[in-house]
């Protein structure tokens, strides 16, 4: 996809009548946007809405290429996402899981392509079923899944969770590569652990019944 762009326009989300966040608006053509806030502020929910996994209560998410809105079929391969609740088939290996998901998305799954994804996150030698993976290994596999299709838009929720220094360095390299293709959105309660965000979207914390408007600040502020 050439010149990808993701735009949020007046997003709000309520659960059982309780307003989680409201009036989230931004546009991102390139670079890294970090979404931060305390627990319960709506970071994971917002990223799932942006990835097309949840519907907002109100507002719109637009994904464009060269100024043209893309179809829903295109968007499925245009956005790569990972989050803490992403799970895999426990009886399959990392390679088998990634190969399955590539084929399910309509892409070929060559041995070399899968190997390169796993090598990027330090899992190329992991041949055991995923059910035997440590917490950190599962997190590395989630990151490999997110960039499985080389998506022009990358969305990672708590990407550093459970990772050792080598795993964090791998995430940094993947984000650096992804930002050359297009927008990258990352979420964490600790924005300081994220790799060089250009801007920060801060979701306010407080009672879920109270409307909260996010604040967009510069990454170097």
Backbone bond lengths (Angstrom), bond angles and torsions (degrees), N, CA, C in turn:
res aa  C-N    CA-C-N  psi(-1)  N-CA   C-N-CA  omega(-1)  CA-C   N-CA-C  phi
1 X - - - 1.465 - - 1.521 109.24 -
2 X 1.333 117.44 126.42 1.447 121.37 179.02 1.522 110.12 -87.25
3 X 1.338 116.49 142.00 1.472 122.51 175.73 1.520 112.89 46.38
4 X 1.329 118.95 61.44 1.461 120.51 179.94 1.530 111.33 -71.84
5 X 1.309 115.14 153.58 1.469 121.63 179.61 1.523 108.50 -150.06
6 X 1.324 116.36 137.39 1.462 121.00 173.88 1.517 107.81 -123.94
7 X 1.322 114.93 134.65 1.464 120.43 -175.96 1.529 109.43 -134.38
8 X 1.316 115.67 132.73 1.460 122.53 173.38 1.517 108.16 -107.68
9 X 1.320 116.15 130.29 1.457 120.79 -176.51 1.526 109.27 -125.98
10 X 1.326 116.21 105.60 1.460 121.92 174.36 1.509 114.66 58.35
11 X 1.320 118.01 40.99 1.464 120.33 -177.86 1.524 111.78 -72.14
12 X 1.318 115.54 136.73 1.460 121.37 170.49 1.521 108.36 -139.82
13 X 1.327 115.66 156.05 1.457 119.92 178.68 1.521 109.89 -144.78
14 X 1.331 114.79 130.40 1.459 121.80 176.63 1.518 109.26 -123.10
15 X 1.325 116.18 146.70 1.457 122.70 173.40 1.527 107.74 -125.16
16 X 1.336 115.89 119.87 1.469 121.53 179.06 1.518 111.60 52.11
17 X 1.318 115.90 39.67 1.455 120.41 177.40 1.509 115.30 86.22
18 X 1.329 118.05 -10.53 1.462 121.48 179.04 1.526 109.12 -91.46
19 X 1.327 116.45 124.26 1.457 121.49 -177.54 1.521 109.94 -80.58
20 X 1.320 116.35 120.72 1.464 121.79 -179.28 1.515 110.89 -84.65
21 X 1.331 116.81 -50.63 1.469 120.87 173.84 1.523 107.94 -153.11
22 X 1.328 115.61 163.51 1.452 119.88 -179.67 1.522 110.52 -146.32
23 X 1.335 115.00 155.62 1.458 123.37 172.91 1.522 112.76 55.80
24 X 1.320 116.89 46.65 1.466 120.79 174.38 1.522 108.46 -86.78
25 X 1.323 116.34 116.49 1.462 121.19 -178.65 1.522 109.91 -138.30
26 X 1.314 116.02 133.51 1.461 121.96 173.70 1.518 107.76 -168.09
27 X 1.309 116.17 164.99 1.463 122.55 173.03 1.517 107.87 -134.36
28 X 1.337 116.06 138.86 1.458 121.07 -177.45 1.520 109.29 -136.11
29 X 1.336 114.64 117.86 1.462 120.63 178.34 1.527 111.45 -98.50
30 X 1.310 116.30 -30.24 1.464 121.69 -177.57 1.518 108.05 -162.56
31 X 1.326 115.51 170.37 1.451 119.62 178.64 1.514 112.61 85.76
32 X 1.338 114.63 -172.32 1.460 121.86 -174.51 1.523 110.01 -117.56
33 X 1.326 115.36 124.87 1.465 122.43 173.66 1.518 108.11 -107.96
34 X 1.332 116.60 123.06 1.457 121.43 176.34 1.518 109.44 -99.03
35 X 1.325 115.95 130.77 1.469 122.25 175.28 1.517 107.17 -104.39
36 X 1.331 116.47 123.79 1.451 119.61 -176.72 1.524 110.39 -134.74
37 X 1.305 115.43 169.95 1.463 122.11 -178.13 1.516 109.40 153.15
38 X 1.306 116.46 165.61 1.458 120.62 -179.38 1.524 111.00 -71.03
39 X 1.318 116.40 169.15 1.456 121.16 176.38 1.527 109.81 -56.32
40 X 1.334 115.70 134.46 1.453 120.03 178.88 1.512 114.63 87.90
41 X 1.318 117.49 1.64 1.467 119.74 -178.32 1.523 112.71 -81.71
42 X 1.344 118.24 -12.07 1.457 120.44 173.84 1.509 115.60 107.17
43 X 1.327 117.84 15.32 1.471 120.89 -177.32 1.526 111.89 -60.63
44 X 1.316 116.74 -51.81 1.467 120.62 -178.27 1.525 111.09 -63.43
45 X 1.319 116.35 -42.37 1.464 119.93 179.08 1.517 110.94 -61.38
46 X 1.333 117.29 -44.23 1.460 121.03 179.88 1.518 110.92 -61.29
47 X 1.334 117.76 -45.45 1.461 119.84 -179.02 1.524 111.62 -65.57
48 X 1.320 117.62 -35.57 1.462 119.80 176.98 1.522 111.05 -66.46
49 X 1.320 117.45 -36.68 1.465 120.26 175.83 1.527 109.78 -64.17
50 X 1.320 117.01 -44.91 1.463 121.05 -179.71 1.529 111.53 -63.46
51 X 1.339 116.15 -32.56 1.465 120.77 179.93 1.527 112.61 -83.49
52 X 1.322 117.84 -3.57 1.460 121.09 179.84 1.509 113.91 82.91
53 X 1.327 117.97 16.25 1.457 121.75 -178.13 1.526 112.55 -93.27
54 X 1.323 117.02 -19.90 1.452 123.15 175.93 1.526 108.71 -133.31
55 X 1.315 115.57 154.20 1.457 119.75 174.71 1.524 109.53 -97.38
56 X 1.331 117.10 139.02 1.461 118.69 175.31 1.521 110.42 -73.87
57 X 1.309 116.95 156.29 1.457 120.52 173.00 1.525 109.90 -67.25
58 X 1.310 116.00 -37.81 1.462 121.43 172.99 1.517 108.43 -151.13
59 X 1.313 115.82 162.28 1.453 120.67 -179.07 1.516 112.17 99.69
60 X 1.320 115.09 175.86 1.463 122.02 -173.05 1.519 110.02 -138.53
61 X 1.344 115.89 143.29 1.459 122.75 168.55 1.518 107.94 -110.30
62 X 1.313 117.47 125.72 1.454 121.84 178.53 1.524 109.92 -115.68
63 X 1.313 115.50 131.47 1.470 121.79 174.39 1.522 106.89 -119.36
64 X 1.324 115.43 127.00 1.456 120.33 -175.24 1.522 110.70 -129.88
65 X 1.322 114.64 158.27 1.462 122.76 171.10 1.518 107.53 -133.42
66 X 1.331 115.80 122.57 1.468 120.49 -177.14 1.518 111.96 52.67
67 X 1.338 116.31 38.33 1.449 120.99 178.25 1.510 115.13 78.82
68 X 1.327 117.57 3.55 1.467 121.74 -178.40 1.526 109.87 -108.03
69 X 1.327 117.84 125.45 1.470 119.54 175.53 1.526 109.95 -60.46
70 X 1.312 117.30 135.35 1.458 119.68 -178.99 1.524 109.87 -94.27
71 X 1.315 115.57 158.86 1.460 121.21 -178.60 1.526 110.31 -76.07
72 X 1.327 115.81 165.71 1.461 120.31 178.42 1.519 111.70 -63.30
73 X 1.338 116.85 -34.28 1.463 120.07 177.19 1.524 110.67 -64.65
74 X 1.335 116.46 -41.97 1.462 120.31 178.41 1.520 111.41 -65.82
75 X 1.322 116.56 -38.04 1.460 120.11 -175.11 1.520 111.87 -65.13
76 X 1.330 116.99 -29.48 1.463 119.71 -178.75 1.520 112.40 -64.29
77 X 1.334 117.04 -30.81 1.459 120.09 177.61 1.521 112.42 -100.35
78 X 1.343 116.16 -1.47 1.459 120.41 -177.60 1.514 112.90 -95.35
79 X 1.334 116.78 -16.29 1.459 121.36 -178.54 1.522 109.41 -119.97
80 X 1.321 115.88 122.47 1.457 121.09 174.41 1.520 108.88 -101.35
81 X 1.333 117.04 131.88 1.473 121.31 -175.10 1.517 110.43 -133.83
82 X 1.328 114.83 145.06 1.465 119.98 166.54 1.519 108.12 -144.61
83 X 1.328 115.05 150.72 1.454 121.01 179.18 1.510 110.42 -156.09
84 X 1.322 117.07 168.59 1.469 121.16 -176.26 1.525 114.67 -57.56
85 X 1.346 117.58 -27.41 1.462 119.32 -177.85 1.529 113.11 -95.15
86 X 1.325 117.14 8.82 1.466 120.13 174.78 1.524 109.11 -73.17
87 X 1.326 116.72 123.82 1.467 120.74 -177.62 1.520 110.25 -123.94
88 X 1.327 114.90 165.42 1.455 121.79 -176.62 1.528 109.75 -128.60
89 X 1.343 115.08 170.05 1.455 119.26 175.89 1.532 108.52 -70.50
90 X 1.334 117.68 114.03 1.467 120.00 -170.85 1.517 114.06 -65.43
91 X 1.341 117.38 -27.55 1.465 119.58 -176.70 1.522 112.43 -83.22
92 X 1.333 117.63 -8.80 1.464 121.71 179.26 1.519 110.78 -96.65
93 X 1.313 116.35 156.28 1.455 121.25 175.26 1.528 109.27 -77.78
94 X 1.324 116.02 173.03 1.468 120.36 176.85 1.524 110.45 -60.34
95 X 1.327 116.60 -45.05 1.467 120.98 179.90 1.516 111.30 -61.16
96 X 1.327 116.48 -43.86 1.462 120.47 -178.33 1.528 111.36 -66.12
97 X 1.330 116.66 -38.85 1.460 119.57 177.33 1.519 111.46 -63.10
98 X 1.328 117.48 -48.57 1.457 120.09 -178.22 1.527 111.54 -65.14
99 X 1.326 116.66 -39.71 1.461 119.87 178.48 1.523 110.55 -62.79
100 X 1.328 116.99 -41.63 1.463 120.82 178.29 1.529 111.23 -59.94
101 X 1.343 116.42 -46.82 1.462 119.61 -176.60 1.526 111.77 -69.36
102 X 1.325 118.23 -33.55 1.466 119.43 175.88 1.522 110.66 -65.01
103 X 1.322 116.97 -45.50 1.466 120.10 -179.76 1.530 110.72 -65.47
104 X 1.332 116.12 -38.65 1.465 119.77 179.08 1.521 111.75 -64.06
105 X 1.338 116.08 -24.79 1.468 121.08 178.33 1.521 112.21 -89.47
106 X 1.332 116.65 1.15 1.457 120.51 177.46 1.509 114.64 88.82
107 X 1.336 117.52 18.89 1.452 121.54 -179.39 1.532 110.01 -114.88
108 X 1.317 115.37 151.18 1.463 119.59 174.11 1.529 109.44 -67.71
109 X 1.313 115.93 153.13 1.468 120.87 -179.14 1.520 108.61 -128.47
110 X 1.323 116.10 79.25 1.456 119.76 178.95 1.523 110.24 -74.93
111 X 1.303 115.76 154.99 1.467 120.17 -179.68 1.524 110.93 -60.71
112 X 1.316 117.19 -39.48 1.461 120.76 -178.85 1.521 111.59 -67.04
113 X 1.322 116.25 -39.58 1.464 119.70 -179.29 1.529 110.39 -64.82
114 X 1.315 116.93 -45.36 1.466 120.30 179.43 1.522 110.32 -65.40
115 X 1.327 116.19 -40.80 1.470 120.10 179.46 1.523 111.33 -60.26
116 X 1.327 117.17 -40.64 1.468 120.44 -178.72 1.523 111.18 -66.44
117 X 1.342 117.30 -35.94 1.472 120.19 177.90 1.526 110.47 -64.83
118 X 1.313 115.61 -43.85 1.461 119.51 -179.06 1.520 111.55 -70.97
119 X 1.317 116.28 -36.97 1.461 120.04 178.17 1.526 110.76 -62.41
120 X 1.325 117.05 -35.96 1.464 121.56 -178.67 1.527 111.99 -62.40
121 X 1.336 116.86 -27.00 1.466 120.04 -179.35 1.531 112.04 -110.54
122 X 1.328 116.79 10.33 1.459 120.35 176.96 1.502 115.26 76.17
123 X 1.336 117.58 30.12 1.463 121.27 -179.57 1.525 112.71 -118.25
124 X 1.312 118.46 14.28 1.464 120.04 -174.12 1.520 112.81 -63.46
125 X 1.326 117.98 -22.97 1.453 120.27 -179.22 1.512 114.22 -100.16
126 X 1.331 116.82 7.97 1.466 120.80 -176.79 1.522 109.84 -89.27
127 X 1.358 116.43 101.25 1.456 119.82 -176.55 1.512 114.66 -104.59
128 X 1.319 117.55 -0.86 1.457 120.61 -178.73 1.518 111.32 -82.63
129 X 1.336 118.11 160.05 1.466 120.52 175.63 1.526 111.19 -58.64
130 X 1.311 116.38 151.29 1.464 121.68 -176.23 1.531 111.88 -62.56
131 X 1.332 117.57 -26.07 1.463 119.84 179.66 1.525 112.27 -61.97
132 X 1.327 117.15 -17.36 1.465 120.92 178.74 1.529 112.20 -99.48
133 X 1.317 117.51 4.88 1.463 121.26 179.80 1.525 111.01 -73.41
134 X 1.327 115.63 148.33 1.458 121.21 170.67 1.529 109.23 -75.33
135 X 1.312 116.44 171.36 1.470 121.13 177.64 1.523 110.93 -58.15
136 X 1.325 116.85 -44.76 1.456 120.58 -179.41 1.514 112.96 -65.97
137 X 1.326 117.22 -37.47 1.469 120.30 178.27 1.524 111.03 -66.07
138 X 1.333 116.95 -39.13 1.459 119.87 177.92 1.528 110.45 -65.01
139 X 1.332 116.23 -37.09 1.454 118.83 178.47 1.537 110.97 -66.86
140 X 1.311 117.23 -39.24 1.465 120.34 176.00 1.531 110.82 -60.90
141 X 1.326 116.20 -38.86 1.462 120.11 179.61 1.528 110.50 -67.65
142 X 1.320 117.45 -35.76 1.471 119.75 176.02 1.525 111.04 -61.25
143 X 1.324 116.30 -41.19 1.467 120.13 179.50 1.531 109.83 -66.66
144 X 1.324 117.16 -39.90 1.466 120.36 177.13 1.526 110.46 -61.99
145 X 1.329 116.50 -39.76 1.468 121.01 177.81 1.520 111.15 -61.49
146 X 1.324 117.21 -41.23 1.463 121.04 -175.66 1.524 112.41 -61.83
147 X 1.332 117.04 -35.39 1.474 118.18 -179.42 1.535 111.53 -106.65
148 X 1.319 115.35 24.90 1.463 121.46 -177.27 1.523 112.67 -61.46
149 X 1.330 116.98 -34.37 1.474 121.43 -176.05 1.530 111.78 -107.30
150 X 1.336 117.05 15.39 1.471 121.25 -175.39 1.529 111.03 50.73
151 X 1.325 117.34 53.69 1.461 119.84 -174.51 1.528 111.56 -67.91
152 X 1.318 117.68 144.66 1.462 120.16 177.18 1.523 113.22 -71.64
153 X 1.343 117.33 -17.87 1.460 121.93 176.99 1.526 107.81 -124.68
154 X 1.330 116.58 124.90 1.463 121.78 -176.76 1.524 109.50 -116.72
155 X 1.346 116.21 129.55 1.460 122.55 -178.65 1.529 108.43 -127.26
156 X 1.323 116.52 116.38 1.463 121.58 -176.69 1.524 109.98 -124.76
157 X 1.326 116.26 120.93 1.457 122.59 178.99 1.526 108.93 -97.61
158 X 1.325 116.56 120.76 1.466 123.32 -177.62 1.537 111.13 48.72
159 X 1.318 118.38 57.58 1.472 120.61 -173.91 1.525 114.23 -66.49
160 X 1.329 118.11 -22.68 1.464 120.29 -177.05 1.524 113.02 -91.97
161 X 1.319 117.69 -0.89 1.461 121.40 -175.58 1.525 111.88 -61.08
162 X 1.321 116.73 124.89 1.461 122.25 175.19 1.509 115.53 76.44
163 X 1.318 118.46 5.92 1.461 120.76 -175.19 1.526 112.25 -95.01
164 X 1.331 115.06 144.98 1.452 121.07 172.54 1.534 108.37 -83.58
165 X 1.344 118.14 176.95 1.470 119.65 -178.33 1.529 114.19 -56.17
166 X 1.335 117.99 -36.88 1.466 119.65 178.45 1.529 111.01 -66.86
167 X 1.328 116.58 -39.68 1.455 120.19 178.31 1.515 111.53 -65.86
168 X 1.322 117.44 -39.37 1.463 121.15 178.19 1.529 110.73 -65.44
169 X 1.327 115.68 -38.12 1.462 118.92 177.50 1.526 110.79 -64.71
170 X 1.330 116.67 -37.81 1.470 120.63 178.04 1.528 110.77 -62.96
171 X 1.331 116.81 -42.32 1.466 120.42 177.20 1.524 110.12 -61.13
172 X 1.332 116.00 -41.70 1.454 119.73 178.90 1.514 112.62 -59.89
173 X 1.329 116.26 -40.05 1.469 119.67 179.08 1.533 111.03 -68.31
174 X 1.325 117.03 -40.98 1.465 120.72 179.42 1.524 110.73 -64.60
175 X 1.328 117.21 -42.18 1.465 120.64 178.28 1.525 110.46 -64.36
176 X 1.332 117.05 -41.47 1.464 120.61 179.24 1.520 111.26 -60.92
177 X 1.330 116.68 -39.51 1.459 120.79 178.29 1.525 110.68 -70.75
178 X 1.336 116.81 -42.07 1.466 121.09 -177.27 1.517 111.90 -65.49
179 X 1.314 117.69 -34.94 1.464 119.52 -177.05 1.523 111.57 -69.75
180 X 1.331 116.85 -15.62 1.460 120.29 174.12 1.523 111.26 -76.28
181 X 1.344 116.51 -22.66 1.470 120.88 179.84 1.515 112.70 -89.99
182 X 1.340 115.96 -31.66 1.448 118.28 -175.92 1.515 112.44 170.58
183 X 1.327 117.89 -159.16 1.467 122.25 -176.00 1.530 112.78 -66.81
184 X 1.336 114.86 144.36 1.456 122.55 174.35 1.522 107.42 -128.14
185 X 1.329 116.40 129.56 1.465 121.40 177.52 1.516 108.77 -120.96
186 X 1.322 115.68 127.97 1.456 122.11 -177.88 1.524 108.99 -125.87
187 X 1.322 117.28 148.12 1.464 120.48 177.60 1.516 110.00 -129.40
188 X 1.330 115.52 139.33 1.458 120.95 176.60 1.520 109.07 -164.42
189 X 1.332 116.05 148.86 1.461 119.53 172.41 1.519 110.49 -69.53
190 X 1.333 117.21 -24.88 1.460 122.56 179.22 1.520 109.11 -116.20
191 X 1.326 116.29 94.97 1.465 119.97 -176.21 1.516 111.34 -64.15
192 X 1.328 117.48 -21.53 1.458 120.87 -179.44 1.515 113.57 -66.04
193 X 1.344 118.00 -20.06 1.458 120.00 -179.56 1.520 112.47 -87.16
194 X 1.329 117.12 -7.21 1.461 120.75 -177.68 1.520 110.91 -86.09
195 X 1.340 117.12 150.40 1.461 120.67 -176.71 1.531 113.28 -78.09
196 X 1.326 115.67 102.86 1.469 123.98 167.54 1.520 115.42 46.07
197 X 1.333 119.63 63.52 1.461 118.92 175.31 1.527 111.27 -69.29
198 X 1.330 115.71 145.16 1.462 120.70 175.76 1.519 111.10 -82.76
199 X 1.341 115.90 -33.29 1.460 121.56 177.47 1.522 109.03 -140.92
200 X 1.324 114.91 159.19 1.462 121.07 179.84 1.524 108.80 -127.64
201 X 1.324 115.83 127.54 1.461 122.10 173.90 1.515 107.30 -103.13
202 X 1.316 116.18 112.10 1.461 121.40 -174.64 1.523 110.04 -100.55
203 X 1.337 115.77 117.18 1.456 121.12 175.61 1.523 108.04 -90.07
204 X 1.326 116.67 127.36 1.456 120.97 -177.14 1.519 110.18 -70.56
205 X 1.309 115.58 152.47 1.462 121.20 177.38 1.520 109.49 -103.47
206 X 1.330 115.51 159.55 1.456 119.71 178.15 1.507 111.20 151.68
207 X 1.304 116.70 -165.57 1.456 122.43 178.79 1.530 109.53 -62.15
208 X 1.338 116.86 130.41 1.459 120.00 -177.18 1.527 112.26 -62.99
209 X 1.307 118.28 -19.42 1.458 120.37 -179.30 1.533 112.09 -81.89
210 X 1.320 116.92 -8.68 1.457 121.58 -177.53 1.522 109.61 -96.80
211 X 1.341 118.54 125.19 1.464 120.28 177.77 1.532 110.72 -58.94
212 X 1.313 115.60 138.36 1.456 120.40 -179.51 1.524 108.91 -132.13
213 X 1.295 116.02 131.86 1.454 121.64 -179.54 1.521 108.79 -105.39
214 X 1.340 118.10 129.00 1.457 119.99 -178.19 1.518 111.84 -71.05
215 X 1.318 115.19 158.05 1.453 121.92 177.99 1.524 108.93 -117.80
216 X 1.317 116.53 127.82 1.464 121.62 179.08 1.512 108.30 -100.54
217 X 1.326 116.67 122.48 1.461 120.92 -179.09 1.509 109.33 -128.69
218 X 1.304 116.88 162.60 1.449 121.07 177.01 1.511 110.11 -70.45
219 X 1.345 115.69 147.56 1.448 120.11 -178.84 1.516 113.22 -63.65
220 X 1.327 117.89 -25.81 1.458 120.24 -178.06 1.518 112.19 -97.66
221 X 1.345 116.19 11.74 1.469 118.93 -178.92 1.516 110.46 -74.74
